[in-house]
Amino acid sequence: MNDGMNRQLLRMTTLLQLEQRARRAETAEELGFAIVNETHALVAYAQAALWQPGPLRGRIAAISGLAVPDRDGPFAAWLTGLAARLAGQPAGRDIRVVTAADVDAETARDWTDHLPAQLLWVPLPGPGGELLGVLLLSRPEAWSSFDQHIFTYLGEAYGHALDRFRHKRRSIWPARRTRLVWLGAAAALALLMVMPVRQSVLAPAEVTPSDPTLVRSPFEGVVERVVVQPNAQVRKGDLLLVLDQTRLRSRVEIARRARDVAEAEYRSAVQQAVYDPEVKASLVALQGRLEQQVAELSYLEDLLGRTEIRAAHDGIAVFDDANEWLGRPVAVGERIMLLADPAAVRLDIHLPVGDAIGFEPGAEVLFFLNTAPERPVDAVLDSVAFRATARPDGTLAYRMKAVFASAEARPRIGLKGTAKVYGDRVPLARFLFRRPFATVRQWLAL
């Protein structure tokens, strides 16, 4: 009799200690770990798990013997499905013993792979009676009515402890002062979103001559020699390049001999025309042929003189590499280089299509050189192309031209960098979300 009373007192003391341990848990994870592991001091079991209801089938919050349960593992997935089905039954709020005979055939087929024969279903109700969780205890031995009676008290204690953490998670507005702080922050954010800011975009840019002279090929030929180097300073009349003269010299020699023949024939006909009327009648045709040969020779000699291409005015020679032109055939009118005034430069900006926001001439531009990004150069937008054109990298861009504001700070031709073009003032919300809105509009085909 005394041994039985001692055992009952020991179990009651353990029950009180478990309730005290649940109340002192500082986090929901610590509480779940204590429920599935320390309850073994009160009642022996082989395995325990804590299931909590939620979206879809709920979730396994804790498993005995594991610090962090693998919710994606086969055991947790099977146990989650079992708990969700049992919780949906009419007896889901009652403490009861569940075996494989009480579930559907598919669940019963896998029962022995995951659980012992006897499963004790212990609901954990909150103060308002709502189901906050279920403690699943399994073992091979049968559960006594006394075990089930003890879990009536322990289940309510565990449910009360779970309810404390549920309110901590959902208490977004814990006090009036906090609500006022949130409302004030929302109002400040709304005012900030309507604050006017100046639009600006970044685009690649390059310094180019504003009014260059094109150096073209006067005829179809081959480049024999390039005299100047890229970006070299030249004066009016300086030799820039030489085209191959071999073919032209042969044509000039042939034309000269054809002229001599036509001239000899014409003179002979003039002498015979005194005595022969028929020869006199052919003088006009022979004279025309002579004039034709003279004109052709004059044209070829003029081309021969133009094989040496010279500078039309002072400036710098703008092209890439002299070696690339050596021996290269050129067509009539093909551009070989530019002759530019180093003081007459402009800024060419290639604005991507996605950044086009309706710039107007006169907009402010800052040019950040790749060689000196810390010293931006001021410029003013001069013109904007009507339509976008393809760039060498395959993207589409609008070509924009800008003039430099100061004559002293003009960079040299050929330098590249990034241009920052300023637009009108718009609300901050439009400035921040313009690109996302444009992307969404393209996706929705609006």
C-alpha angles and dihedrals in degrees: 000000000000092000091053092049091048091053092049092048090049091052091048090050090050090049091054091047091052091050090050090048091052092050092051096051109120099200137031090242092054090049093050091049091051093048096053097038111029095045085075088077088067102037128014117238138157099227138003135192136180116221122189125193119241144126115344106348100345122241143271104247099184141002124198115257094020127096092202119018120227099235092183094053122107094251095050092045092050093045091048091055091047093050093047091053094046092047090055093056121095091250093051092111095053131085106247145148116254126197134176089269090064097059136063122283096255093053092043091054091062096037097098091049092060112020142029118250100270122058122183113208110208115180116208106212125194126229090272094049096255117139109253098170148331127238111216114201121181134185138146094248123079120260117243125223088245090058091051091048092053091052089056088072097034092049091056091049092050091046091052090052091049090050090058092060093042090061090047091057095046099041098103093146102039096159142015092246092055090050090052091050091052092047091049091050091049091050092048090050091050091051090047091053092056094046109118115245131175117256119231137169134195122228136166114262140183135198109243134171113271099213110013128174114235117230104209136178109262092207142001109287148108128282108243102178139359109211101187129058126231114284090008118154112243135180131219111288096018115140112253105175142341127227122212110274100190097095094041093050090054091050091048091051092049091047091049092053091046088053091050091051092048090048093050092049091050094050092048091050091050090056094047093046090074090068104021119058092193092058089048089059091057095053093092093055092046092049091051091050090051092050090049092053091047091051093048092049090049091051093050092047089051090052089048089056090050095058086091104068114202134189115272092205143351118294144094128296110242116200138110113248132351093211092060090064098048109113092357117142115233132196127227109286095008113152114244102170144337127249107210139177106239090215094054104070136142138188119253112203124191107204114196115236092241091059098049107123102163106275119192129208111272095043117143117257131191116198117205110197118216088225094050112016092162092066110056119196120225119235139164125229110248107177143354125211117247095228138020120258132199118264125212090262091057098253125123120241141166113241112229128184126208134181123220116251097217127047093208096055098050111132122222124269116275099031115131135202145126125300122209109205118196124214138179126312116267135169114284091242091060091046093052100040102035095101096043091049091049091050092049091048090054091050092050092043092233 
